[in-house]
Amino acid sequence: MHSASPDLCERVLVKAPFHFTRDQLPIQPADADYVVRVDVCGLCKSDLHAAQNWASDWQEVGHEFGGTIVSARQDDGRFAVGDRVAVRNASACGECGRCLAGIPRRCERLVVNMQGFRDYAVCDERSLADASGLDDDGLGLVEPTNVALDLLHASDLQASHRVTVIGAGTLGLMTAYFAQHAFNVPEVVVLGRAAASPLATAIGITEYASFDGNTPAARRHADRVIVTTPPSTLDRALALLRPGGTVITGGLDSFDRCRVRIDVDKLIFGQHTLKGVCAAPNQHFDEAIALLRRHSVVLRRLISLRVSRRNIESTLEAWGGRVHYGGKTIVLRDGVAH
C-alpha cells in the first residue's frame, strides 16, 4: 500500500422526494485498486430524477466525477498516487462471456461507481481513465462528453447529413458542438424551449431555434434527429426526419412520463429508425478526455454554477424548483475550481 489512505469517507444519500442524509463509511483500500479523492462531480438530470421520484430508498447517485489518486494498492498498476483520473460510472468487467466474446457493450457484470457525492471513492482500475491535463471544469465534463459521443457514434453520421439536436441543455449543446467539431457535420441545428440560447451562442452554435417556433430552422427536416430531452418529444422528432432518417434518443423522465405515444404511420411510411442509446458501459472516456483537452476552453462556458460539497442537498432541491436549467452545475470539493 502506498501513500496514506483516509480511514473514513463521507457520503450523501438521497431518497425521494428530496430527503437527504449523510453518513460515514470505513475505507477498505485493500479491497480495491485505488482510493480517489473526489475533486469534482457534475450534477446530472438523472440525479435530480432520483432525488425527486426515482429513489424509493436511500441510495447514492453522484456519477459524473473524478479526482486525484491518494492511495494505490500496488506499484505496477496503470496509475500512481497523485494521478488525475476520471471515474467511469459504468465500466465493462472484461471477464464475462459477452466481454470475452468482444461485445462489452452488453457486459453482464458492469463495474458500477456511484460515489461522486463522497469525499473519497474506492475504485477498480477498470473504472479509471487518465485525465492528466484537465482542471476541475474539464474533469466535470468528461461523463456528459462520453454520453454525447455515445449518441453521435450511434448516429452513424456522415458529413453530408443534416442533424437536428432536440434539447439545449448541457448534453444537447455538447452533442451539437461535437457533431460539428469532432464529426465534421456542417449542418447542425439545436432546438430548445427558450426563444434564444445564450449558452449555444457562447460555444459558437449559430443555428438555434425555439422548439415550438415557426422558423425555417425549427421546421427543417434532417437525416438524424438526436433527442436529449424527455420522451414526450419523440413524436416531434419523427416529424422532423427526412425519408429513411433516424431518431436517436437517450432522454429519460419520471417513470410515468417515460410511456409516450408516437405516430407509427410516420415511423413505417417514412421508413425511419427509432434508436435508444444507453451510455453504459462508458466506452468513450478516453476519446472524451482527448477532446476536452482541446476544447475545454470553449466548453467550460457551459458551466454556470460551481458549488461546494457542503451544498449538494440545497442545490438539488433548488434545481427541482426550476423550469429552465441554464447551464451545467458542478460540485467541487472545497467550492473552488483547481
Beta strands, then each sheet from edge to edge (+ up, - down):
strand 1: 8-15
strand 2: 19-26
strand 3: 34-42
strand 4: 64-72
strand 5: 84-87
strand 6: 90-91
strand 7: 111-112
strand 8: 120-123
strand 9: 128-130
strand 10: 162-166
strand 11: 187-192
strand 12: 208-210
strand 13: 222-227
strand 14: 241-249
strand 15: 273-276
strand 16: 303-308
strand 17: 328-332
sheet 1: 1+ 2-
sheet 2: 8+ 3- 4+ 5- 9+
sheet 3: 8+ 3- 17+ 16+
sheet 4: 6+ 7-
sheet 5: 12+ 11+ 10+ 13+ 14+ 15+
end
